[in-house]
Amino acid sequence: MFSYLTAICVFLIMLVPPAWAGVQLRRRLLSGWTGAPALVVDVVLWAAQIIVVPELLGAFDLFRRATVAVALAAAGGGIGWLAGRSPGGAPAGAGVRGVGNAGLEQDVRESASRVETVLAAGIGLLFCLPWAAYLTANWQFGIFTYDSLSYHLPFAARWVQTGSTWRVQQVAPGLTSSYNPGSAEIVHALGMLAFRNDLVSPVVNVLWLGLVAAAAWSIGRPFGRGPHCMALALLVADCPLMLATQPGGALNDLMLVALTLAAVAIFLEGRDRRPAAIPLGLALGLAAGTKLDAFGAVAVIFVGAIALAPGHERGGVAARLFLATPLAGGYFYLRNLVAVDNPLPGIPGHLFPPVKAPVDTAYGQTIFQYLDKLSVIRGWLLPGLRTDFGTLWPLWLLLCVTGVVGILVSAPSSAHRVAGVAALVTFMTYVVTPTSAGGPPGEPYLFYVNVRYAMASFVLAAVLLPVVPSLRGRRWGYGLLGMTGVLALSDLTSRPSWPSSAGVFDRIGWTATAVLEVVPVLVVLALAWLWIRTQSRERRRALLGVGAAIAGVGVVALGFGVDRRYIPREFTDIPALPAVDRWGGSVAHARIGVVGVAYRLPFLYPFYGPDLSNFVQMVGYLGADHQFVTPATCVVFRTTVNRGHYKYVVFSSDYANKPLPPQDAWLRRAVGAVRVFQSHDSTAYRIDHPLDPFSCPR
């Protein structure tokens, strides 16, 4: 209990001062901003601090529990104190007329009806059900999404173990995943620093889902379309594909959507004011530092903010954007440039030296390559869309297309037209992105799951639909909410929307699931009813306080139960995990080397153990063109194992029921290596003493 309460205190020290600083800085820069736009800026300023400060500490091997906590507290306290000493920058009322100063010539501010607000809130609450089910499943058994276990969480765990965010961790031979930007993983690593496990990771994406809702509301608020934009954003962000991958996991797609939408919201609210350029640049940088898929939207909004700024403010806006954007998002690209002379190893081109990745090359097909192949479209792409968006997927696409076309043809301002261009460009870059139709030539079996790459463009397109001038009538509003409700119900009846697709829902425990799903919804509904019934500002503040207190007590109590009961046996009882991963979850305080090929590797993260006490590493070295290779001779392999000081070495075959890699035979015949695990496609050896490289079989 004491260690858990200590971890909570450390975590609060990491998070609360930066949050206070974000509010103070926003009041200093944009004192006239209120409501949803102010909340969006607060979250962006807070996120920038808790991501950038630990990144910089990690560059000097200082990503440690004490140093990160002290640095974040000092940075937050210092920024908040300095911001609080100065008067506000933006005049009162800025951002109230139209959409900030985004080009509207008259006041178009409208209000949504109470019925529309309640309907939108009801649609949002519907998605609490599968989210609660996934959270319960992940806390009881461990996170079980593929990319989370393959590289997202291994990145975070390695930073916690070594204190360095600068060194590149190889996670899969033949892939460039090791060089992906890691802003999202920094947030997970903060939780690991505080609690010494991944207790916090399943709820991280809940934060980003909230930012999606706030940013969408901010975009529609001036037109009385806040509820409609929020409902559509949650609908797309919680489509069957996203529900099957984002709740309770460590994937970064939802974070990318949230930050992209936040950048657009800030851009539309006050894109021509120099102070607003700082949070705008930070939002753009954080999006770019999360995932490469954001580059299209980031570039369009970046250029649009400068181009549409008044002449006398253009220089100041440009200077702030050029400072804030790379500060928030350039760290990992700089690391890659120093490590392999290429900031974007995953993007083909001739500007930088290539990083050889045979698997990426073999599986890196794009959608553009298949646009003229009807058999592939019928056999793979259309069924993939049905899986991702349900049986009503044509209606989904119609909503998004109508949003983009409508805003480009009849935008309420030039800034909104730029936002439409951003959605379109982001989708176009997705079409030519490697692995958007991943798989062998003619068999893009990874298409359906990699539609995630386009999710930012889909959400932005849907959010822009309600603000199209010709669709802003009251009847259109109710029609949009009705259609959104139908699509939401269609989502919730889709199999991927529930954790039963992972084979664990029937083992979660219905009592725990019901408590997590029903009780929070009832509490929220009760507080919302009281909020609507009262008009007193003091009483509403009291309700917010009561809600925050209930949430805080509930989270602390739930976290204690999960930390004590489930974390110690994490990953040991997930049916979907390979048996060798379940074995790895039972090992503690050991160095583990892993040998295999991409897409057939055992998941790396379970080998770290529930307490993150194992040091896990791919066995190999960087060869020509910075390609990570596994030693191809027995002498070199045994020497590499000795240098790694591994207690265990794990092997995985290329495909199920296929022979293990040849390195397995070199270890099986070695004196000092004892086989401790074997399945149809994996083996594990305990290394009792250094191997003799000169006794290799000839």
C-alpha positions in Angstrom: 0.0 0.0 0.0 2.8 2.4 0.9 4.6 1.9 -2.4 1.3 2.4 -4.3 0.6 5.7 -2.5 4.2 6.8 -3.1 3.8 6.0 -6.8 0.6 8.1 -6.9 2.4 11.0 -5.3 5.3 10.8 -7.7 2.9 10.6 -10.6 0.9 13.7 -9.4 4.2 15.6 -9.0 5.0 14.8 -12.7 1.5 15.8 -14.0 0.0 18.5 -11.8 2.6 21.3 -12.0 2.7 21.2 -15.8 -1.1 21.2 -15.9 -1.2 24.3 -13.7 1.5 25.9 -15.8 -0.6 25.2 -19.0 -3.6 27.0 -17.5 -1.5 29.9 -16.4 0.3 30.2 -19.7 -2.9 30.1 -21.6 -4.4 32.8 -19.5 -1.2 34.8 -20.1 -1.3 34.3 -23.9 -5.0 34.1 -24.6 -6.9 35.5 -21.7 -10.1 35.9 -23.7 -10.4 32.2 -24.6 -12.9 30.3 -22.6 -14.8 27.0 -22.8 -13.7 24.2 -25.1 -11.0 26.2 -27.0 -9.4 27.1 -23.7 -9.5 23.5 -22.6 -7.8 22.4 -25.8 -5.0 24.9 -25.4 -4.6 23.9 -21.7 -4.2 20.2 -22.7 -1.7 21.0 -25.5 0.5 23.1 -23.3 0.4 20.4 -20.6 1.2 17.6 -23.1 4.1 19.6 -24.5 5.7 19.9 -21.1 5.3 16.2 -20.1 6.7 15.1 -23.4 9.4 17.5 -24.3 11.0 17.8 -20.8 11.5 14.0 -20.4 12.7 13.7 -24.0 15.5 16.2 -23.3 16.4 14.5 -20.0 16.6 11.2 -21.8 19.1 12.7 -24.2 21.6 12.9 -21.3 20.6 9.5 -19.7 18.6 11.3 -17.0 15.2 9.7 -17.7 15.0 8.5 -14.1 12.1 8.6 -11.6 13.6 11.3 -9.4 15.1 13.6 -12.1 11.9 13.5 -14.3 9.6 14.2 -11.3 11.8 17.1 -10.1 12.3 18.5 -13.6 8.6 18.5 -14.5 7.7 20.0 -11.1 10.3 22.7 -11.6 9.4 23.4 -15.2 5.7 23.5 -14.4 6.2 25.7 -11.3 8.6 28.0 -13.1 6.4 28.5 -16.2 3.3 28.9 -14.2 4.9 31.5 -11.8 6.3 33.5 -14.7 3.1 33.4 -16.7 1.1 34.4 -13.6 3.2 37.5 -12.9 2.4 39.1 -16.3 -1.0 40.4 -17.4 -2.9 38.5 -20.1 -1.9 38.9 -23.7 -5.0 38.6 -25.8 -7.7 41.1 -25.1 -10.9 40.0 -23.5 -13.4 38.7 -26.1 -10.7 37.4 -28.5 -12.0 34.3 -30.1 -15.6 35.1 -29.4 -16.5 36.7 -32.6 -16.9 34.2 -35.3 -14.1 31.7 -35.2 -11.5 33.9 -33.6 -10.3 36.1 -36.4 -10.5 33.3 -39.0 -11.9 35.4 -41.7 -15.6 35.7 -40.8 -17.0 39.1 -41.4 -20.0 39.0 -39.1 -20.9 37.4 -35.8 -22.1 33.9 -36.7 -22.2 32.6 -33.1 -25.1 30.3 -32.4 -26.1 28.0 -29.6 -27.1 24.3 -29.8 -30.4 23.4 -28.3 -30.5 21.4 -25.0 -32.0 18.4 -26.8 -29.1 18.4 -29.3 -26.6 18.5 -26.5 -28.3 15.6 -24.7 -28.5 13.5 -27.8 -24.8 14.1 -28.6 -23.9 13.2 -25.0 -25.9 10.1 -25.2 -24.0 9.0 -28.3 -20.8 9.6 -26.5 -21.9 7.6 -23.5 -22.7 4.6 -25.8 -19.0 4.3 -26.6 -18.2 4.1 -22.8 -19.5 0.5 -22.9 -16.8 -1.1 -25.2 -14.1 1.1 -23.8 -14.9 -0.1 -20.2 -14.9 -3.7 -21.5 -11.5 -3.4 -23.1 -10.1 -1.6 -20.0 -11.3 -4.4 -17.8 -9.8 -7.0 -20.1 -6.5 -5.3 -20.3 -6.2 -4.8 -16.5 -7.1 -8.4 -15.8 -4.9 -10.1 -18.4 -2.5 -7.5 -19.7 -2.4 -5.4 -22.9 -2.8 -7.7 -25.9 -2.8 -5.5 -29.1 0.0 -6.5 -31.6 1.8 -3.2 -32.0 1.6 -2.3 -28.3 3.5 -5.5 -27.4 5.8 -5.4 -30.4 7.4 -1.9 -30.1 5.3 0.8 -28.4 5.6 -0.6 -24.8 9.1 -2.1 -25.4 10.3 1.5 -26.2 8.8 2.9 -23.0 10.2 0.0 -20.9 13.7 0.4 -22.3 13.8 4.1 -21.6 12.7 3.4 -18.0 15.5 0.8 -17.6 18.4 2.7 -19.2 17.4 6.3 -18.6 18.1 7.1 -22.2 15.6 8.1 -24.9 18.4 8.8 -27.4 19.7 5.3 -28.1 17.8 3.4 -30.8 16.3 0.1 -29.7 16.0 -2.6 -32.4 12.7 -4.3 -32.2 12.4 -6.3 -35.4 14.9 -7.3 -38.1 13.9 -6.1 -41.6 11.6 -3.3 -40.3 12.2 0.4 -39.7 9.8 0.4 -36.7 12.8 1.0 -34.4 13.1 4.5 -35.8 9.5 5.5 -35.3 8.9 8.8 -33.4 8.1 8.1 -29.8 6.1 11.0 -28.3 3.2 8.7 -27.4 5.6 6.2 -25.7 7.0 9.0 -23.5 3.6 9.3 -21.8 3.5 5.5 -21.1 7.1 5.7 -19.8 6.1 8.3 -17.3 3.5 5.9 -15.8 6.1 3.1 -15.7 8.6 5.4 -13.9 6.1 6.2 -11.2 4.5 2.8 -10.7 7.3 0.4 -11.9 4.7 -1.3 -14.2 2.2 -0.5 -16.9 -0.7 0.2 -14.6 -1.4 3.6 -16.3 -1.0 2.5 -19.9 -4.5 1.2 -20.5 -6.1 4.5 -19.6 -3.7 6.8 -21.6 -5.9 6.8 -24.7 -8.9 7.8 -22.6 -7.1 11.2 -22.2 -6.7 11.5 -26.0 -10.4 10.5 -26.6 -11.4 13.4 -24.3 -9.2 15.8 -26.3 -10.9 14.6 -29.5 -14.2 15.5 -28.0 -13.1 18.9 -26.7 -11.4 19.9 -30.0 -14.4 18.8 -32.1 -16.7 20.8 -29.9 -14.5 23.8 -30.2 -14.6 23.6 -34.0 -18.4 23.5 -34.1 -19.1 25.8 -31.2 -19.3 29.2 -33.0 -22.0 27.8 -35.3 -24.1 26.1 -32.6 -22.7 22.8 -33.9 -20.5 21.8 -31.0 -22.6 18.7 -30.1 -22.8 17.6 -33.7 -19.0 17.9 -34.3 -18.3 16.1 -31.1 -20.7 13.2 -31.8 -19.3 12.8 -35.4 -15.7 12.9 -34.1 -16.4 10.2 -31.5 -18.2 8.2 -34.0 -15.3 8.0 -36.4 -12.7 7.8 -33.7 -14.6 4.9 -32.2 -15.3 2.9 -35.4 -15.0 -0.9 -35.1 -11.3 -0.7 -36.2 -10.4 1.9 -33.6 -12.4 0.2 -30.9 -10.5 -3.0 -31.6 -7.1 -1.3 -31.4 -7.2 1.8 -29.2 -9.0 1.2 -25.9 -6.7 -0.1 -23.2 -3.7 -0.4 -25.5 -0.6 1.6 -26.3 -1.2 2.3 -29.9 -0.7 6.0 -30.9 -3.4 6.5 -33.6 -5.9 8.1 -31.3 -3.2 10.4 -29.9 -2.4 11.5 -33.5 -6.1 12.1 -34.2 -6.5 14.1 -31.0 -3.5 16.4 -31.6 -4.3 16.9 -35.3 -7.9 17.9 -34.3 -6.5 20.1 -31.5 -4.2 21.9 -34.0 -7.1 22.5 -36.3 -9.3 23.8 -33.5 -6.6 26.3 -32.4 -6.0 27.3 -36.0 -9.7 28.1 -36.5 -10.2 29.8 -33.2 -7.3 32.3 -33.4 -4.9 31.4 -36.2 -4.0 35.0 -37.0 -3.0 36.0 -33.5 0.7 35.7 -32.6 0.1 34.3 -29.1 -2.0 31.6 -30.5 0.8 30.5 -32.8 2.7 29.1 -29.8 0.1 26.4 -28.8 -0.7 25.9 -32.5 3.0 25.1 -33.2 3.2 22.9 -30.2 0.1 20.9 -31.3 1.5 20.5 -34.8 4.9 19.4 -33.4 3.4 16.9 -31.0 1.3 15.4 -33.9 4.4 15.1 -36.1 6.3 13.6 -33.2 3.7 11.0 -32.6 3.4 9.4 -36.1 4.5 10.1 -39.7 0.9 10.0 -40.8 0.5 13.6 -39.5 2.9 15.2 -41.9 0.3 16.1 -44.5 -2.0 17.9 -42.1 0.9 19.5 -40.2 2.4 20.9 -43.4 -1.0 22.4 -44.6 -1.9 24.0 -41.3 1.6 25.3 -40.8 1.7 27.0 -44.2 -2.0 28.1 -43.9 -1.5 29.8 -40.5 1.4 31.9 -41.9 -0.3 32.6 -45.2 -3.6 33.8 -43.7 -2.1 35.9 -40.9 -2.4 39.6 -41.4 0.7 41.2 -42.9 1.8 43.0 -39.8 1.6 39.7 -37.8 2.9 37.3 -40.3 6.5 37.5 -39.3 5.7 36.9 -35.6 3.4 34.0 -36.4 6.0 32.4 -38.6 8.7 32.8 -36.0 6.6 31.2 -33.3 5.6 28.3 -35.5 9.2 27.7 -36.6 10.3 27.7 -32.9 7.4 25.7 -31.3 6.8 23.0 -34.0 10.3 21.4 -34.1 10.7 21.9 -30.3 7.6 19.7 -29.7 8.1 17.2 -32.5 11.7 17.1 -33.8 13.5 15.2 -31.1 13.2 11.7 -32.5 13.9 12.8 -36.0 17.1 14.5 -34.8 18.0 11.3 -33.0 17.5 9.2 -36.2 19.6 11.7 -38.2 22.5 11.3 -35.8 22.1 7.6 -35.5 21.7 6.5 -39.1 22.1 9.8 -41.1 18.4 9.7 -42.0 15.6 11.4 -40.0 12.9 9.4 -41.8 14.1 5.8 -42.3 10.6 4.6 -43.0 10.1 6.9 -46.0 11.7 5.9 -49.3 13.7 8.6 -51.1 17.1 9.7 -52.2 17.7 12.7 -50.1 19.2 10.7 -47.2 21.2 7.5 -47.1 18.7 4.5 -47.1 18.2 2.3 -44.1 17.8 -1.2 -45.6 14.7 -3.0 -44.4 13.9 -6.1 -46.5 10.6 -6.8 -44.8 9.4 -3.3 -45.3 10.3 -3.5 -48.9 8.5 -6.8 -49.5 5.4 -5.8 -47.6 5.4 -2.1 -48.2 2.7 -2.0 -50.9 0.6 1.1 -51.2 -3.1 1.6 -52.0 -2.1 3.6 -55.0 -0.5 0.5 -56.6 -3.8 -1.3 -56.5 -6.2 1.4 -57.7 -6.3 -0.2 -61.2 -6.5 -3.8 -60.0 -10.2 -4.7 -59.7 -9.6 -8.2 -58.3 -7.6 -6.7 -55.3 -10.2 -4.1 -54.7 -13.0 -6.7 -54.6 -11.1 -9.3 -52.8 -9.2 -7.3 -50.2 -10.0 -3.5 -50.0 -13.8 -3.6 -49.9 -14.0 -6.5 -47.4 -11.5 -4.6 -45.3 -13.6 -1.5 -45.3 -16.6 -3.6 -44.2 -14.5 -5.0 -41.3 -13.3 -1.5 -40.3 -16.5 0.4 -40.5 -19.3 -2.2 -40.3 -22.0 -3.0 -42.7 -22.9 0.7 -43.2 -19.4 1.6 -44.4 -20.6 3.3 -47.6 -22.5 5.8 -45.4 -19.3 6.4 -43.4 -17.4 7.3 -46.5 -20.3 9.4 -47.7 -20.1 11.5 -44.5 -16.4 12.1 -44.9 -16.5 12.9 -48.6 -19.4 15.3 -48.1 -17.6 17.0 -45.3 -14.5 17.7 -47.4 -16.3 18.6 -50.6 -18.8 20.8 -48.7 -16.1 22.7 -46.8 -14.0 23.2 -49.9 -16.9 24.5 -52.0 -18.8 26.5 -49.4 -16.5 27.3 -46.4 -17.5 29.8 -43.8 -13.9 31.2 -43.9 -10.6 30.8 -45.6 -9.3 29.0 -42.6 -12.0 26.4 -42.8 -11.1 25.8 -46.4 -7.5 25.3 -45.3 -8.7 22.7 -42.8 -10.6 20.9 -45.6 -7.4 20.9 -47.7 -5.5 19.4 -44.7 -8.0 16.6 -44.5 -7.7 15.9 -48.2 -3.9 16.1 -48.3 -3.7 13.8 -45.3 -5.8 11.2 -47.1 -3.8 11.5 -50.3 -0.6 10.9 -48.4 -2.2 7.9 -46.8 -2.9 6.4 -50.3 0.8 6.5 -51.2 2.1 5.6 -47.7 4.2 2.3 -47.7 2.3 -0.6 -46.0 -1.1 1.2 -46.4 -1.9 -1.9 -48.4 0.7 -4.1 -46.6 1.3 -7.7 -47.6 2.8 -9.7 -50.4 2.1 -8.3 -53.9 -1.5 -8.9 -54.7 -2.4 -9.9 -51.2 -2.8 -6.8 -49.0 -4.0 -8.6 -45.9 -2.7 -5.8 -43.7 -4.9 -3.2 -45.5 -7.8 -3.5 -43.1 -5.8 -2.8 -40.0 -3.6 -0.1 -41.6 -6.6 2.0 -42.4 -5.7 3.5 -39.1 -3.1 5.6 -41.0 -6.0 7.6 -42.5 -8.1 8.1 -39.4 -7.0 11.7 -38.8 -8.2 12.6 -42.2 -11.5 10.8 -41.7 -12.2 12.4 -38.3 -11.3 15.9 -39.6 -13.5 15.5 -42.6 -16.5 14.3 -40.5 -16.0 17.2 -38.0 -16.1 19.8 -40.8 -19.4 18.5 -42.1 -21.8 20.2 -39.6 -20.1 23.6 -40.1 -20.9 23.7 -43.9 -23.2 26.7 -44.2 -25.9 24.9 -46.2 -26.1 22.2 -43.5 -26.5 24.5 -40.5 -30.3 24.5 -40.2 -32.0 23.0 -37.2 -33.5 20.1 -39.2 -30.1 19.3 -40.7 -28.7 19.2 -37.1 -31.3 16.7 -35.9 -30.7 14.7 -39.1 -27.0 14.5 -38.5 -27.4 13.4 -34.9 -29.9 10.8 -36.0 -27.6 9.4 -38.6 -24.7 9.5 -36.2 -26.8 7.5 -33.7 -27.7 4.9 -36.3 -24.0 4.5 -37.2 -23.0 4.3 -33.5 -25.5 1.5 -32.9 -24.1 -0.3 -36.0 -20.6 0.1 -34.6 -21.6 -1.4 -31.3 -23.1 -4.5 -32.9 -19.9 -5.1 -34.9 -17.7 -8.0 -33.5 -14.4 -6.1 -33.5 -16.0 -3.4 -31.3 -15.8 -5.8 -28.3 -12.9 -7.6 -26.7 -14.6 -11.0 -27.4 -12.6 -10.8 -30.7 -9.4 -11.2 -28.5 -10.8 -14.4 -26.9 -10.9 -13.0 -23.4 -14.3 -11.4 -22.9 -15.9 -14.5 -21.5 -13.1 -14.6 -18.8 -13.2 -11.0 -17.7 -15.8 -11.4 -15.0 -19.2 -10.0 -15.5 -19.4 -8.3 -12.1 -16.3 -6.3 -12.7 -17.3 -5.4 -16.2 -20.8 -4.3 -15.1 -19.4 -2.1 -12.3 -16.9 -0.4 -14.6 -19.5 0.2 -17.3 -22.7 1.0 -15.4 -21.6 2.9 -12.3 -19.5 5.6 -14.1 -22.3 6.1 -16.6 -24.9 6.5 -13.9 -22.7 9.0 -12.0 -22.1 11.0 -15.2 -25.8 11.0 -16.0 -26.7 12.2 -12.5 -24.1 15.0 -12.5 -25.2 16.0 -16.0 -28.9 16.2 -14.9 -28.0 18.3 -11.9 -25.8 20.5 -14.2 -28.7 21.1 -16.6 -31.1 21.8 -13.7 -29.0 24.5 -12.2 -28.0 27.9 -13.7 -25.9 29.0 -10.8 -22.2 29.3 -11.6 -21.2 28.5 -8.0 -23.3 25.4 -7.9 -21.9 24.2 -11.2 -18.4 24.7 -9.9 -19.4 22.7 -6.8 -20.7 19.9 -9.2 -17.4 19.9 -11.0 -15.6 19.5 -7.7 -17.9 16.7 -6.6 -17.3 14.9 -9.9 -13.6 15.4 -9.7 -13.5 14.0 -6.1 -15.6 11.0 -7.1 -13.4 10.3 -10.1 -10.2 10.7 -8.1 -11.3 8.3 -5.3 -12.6 5.8 -7.8 -9.4 5.8 -9.9 -7.2 5.5 -6.8 -9.2 2.6 -5.4 -9.5 0.8 -8.8 -5.8 1.3 -9.4 -4.9 -0.2 -6.1 -6.9 -3.3 -6.8 -5.4 -3.7 -10.3 -1.9 -3.1 -9.0 -2.2 -5.7 -6.2 -4.3 -8.4 -7.9 -3.6 -8.4 -11.6 -0.3 -6.8 -12.4 1.7 -9.6 -10.7 0.3 -12.2 -13.1 0.1 -10.0 -16.2 0.6 -11.8 -19.6 0.6 -15.3 -17.9 -3.0 -16.1 -18.8 -3.8 -14.5 -22.2 -5.0 -17.2 -24.6 -4.2 -15.2 -27.7 -0.5 -14.8 -26.7 2.1 -17.3 -27.9 3.0 -19.8 -25.3 6.6 -18.6 -25.2 5.4 -15.1 -24.3 3.4 -16.5 -21.4 6.6 -18.3 -20.3 8.6 -15.1 -20.6 6.1 -13.3 -18.3 7.1 -15.6 -15.5 10.8 -14.8 -15.7 12.3 -12.0 -13.5 15.6 -10.1 -13.2 17.2 -11.6 -16.3 18.7 -10.5 -19.6 16.8 -12.1 -22.5 17.9 -12.2 -26.1 15.4 -12.8 -28.9 16.0 -14.3 -32.3 13.4 -14.3 -35.1 12.0 -12.4 -38.1 9.5 -9.6 -38.3 5.8 -10.6 -38.1 6.7 -14.0 -36.7 8.6 -12.7 -33.6 7.2 -13.5 -30.2 5.9 -10.2 -28.7 8.8 -8.5 -27.0 7.0 -6.7 -24.2 5.8 -9.7 -22.1 9.4 -10.8 -21.7 10.1 -7.6 -19.7 8.0 -9.2 -16.9 5.2 -7.6 -14.9 7.7 -5.6 -12.9 9.8 -4.6 -15.9 12.8 -6.3 -14.3 14.0 -8.1 -17.4 16.3 -6.5 -20.0 15.1 -7.7 -23.4 17.1 -7.3 -26.6 17.2 -8.5 -30.2 20.3 -10.6 -30.8 22.2 -9.0 -33.7 24.1 -5.9 -35.0 23.9 -3.1 -37.5 25.3 -4.1 -40.9 25.5 -2.4 -44.3 23.0 0.4 -44.9 22.2 0.4 -41.2 20.3 -2.9 -41.6 19.9 -4.8 -38.3 20.9 -8.4 -39.0 21.1 -11.6 -36.9 24.6 -13.2 -37.0 24.8 -15.7 -39.9 27.6 -17.9 -38.6 27.9 -20.0 -35.4 31.1 -18.3 -34.2 29.7 -14.8 -34.6 26.4 -15.8 -33.1 27.8 -17.4 -29.9 30.2 -14.5 -29.5 27.3 -12.0 -29.8 25.4 -14.0 -27.2 28.4 -13.9 -24.8 28.7 -10.2 -25.3 25.1 -9.7 -24.5 25.4 -11.5 -21.1 22.0 -13.1 -21.7 20.5 -15.4 -19.1 18.0 -16.7 -21.7 17.8 -16.7 -25.5 14.5 -17.2 -27.3 14.0 -18.4 -30.8 10.9 -18.2 -33.1 10.3 -19.8 -36.5 9.5 -17.9 -39.7 6.0 -19.4 -39.8 4.0 -21.7 -37.7 5.1 -25.4 -38.0 8.2 -24.4 -39.9 11.8 -25.1 -38.8 13.4 -22.8 -36.3 16.2 -20.5 -37.5 19.6 -22.2 -37.9 20.9 -20.3 -34.8 18.7 -22.6 -32.7 20.9 -25.6 -33.6 24.1 -23.6 -32.8 22.8 -23.1 -29.3 21.2 -26.5 -28.8 24.5 -28.2 -29.3 26.5 -25.7 -27.1 27.8 -26.7 -23.8 26.3 -24.3 -21.2 23.0 -23.8 -22.9 20.0 -25.7 -21.4 16.6 -25.8 -23.2 13.9 -24.6 -20.7 10.9 -24.2 -23.1 9.8 -25.7 -26.4 6.6 -25.4 -28.5 5.8 -26.0 -32.1 7.4 -22.8 -33.3 9.5 -21.4 -30.4 12.3 -22.5 -28.0 14.0 -20.9 -25.1 17.5 -21.7 -23.6 19.0 -20.8 -20.3 22.7 -19.8 -20.6 24.5 -21.1 -17.6 28.0 -20.0 -18.6 29.8 -18.3 -21.6 29.5 -20.3 -24.8 32.6 -21.6 -26.7 32.6 -20.1 -30.2 35.4 -22.5 -31.3 33.3 -25.6 -30.7 30.8 -24.8 -33.3 29.7 -27.7 -35.6 31.2 -27.7 -39.0 
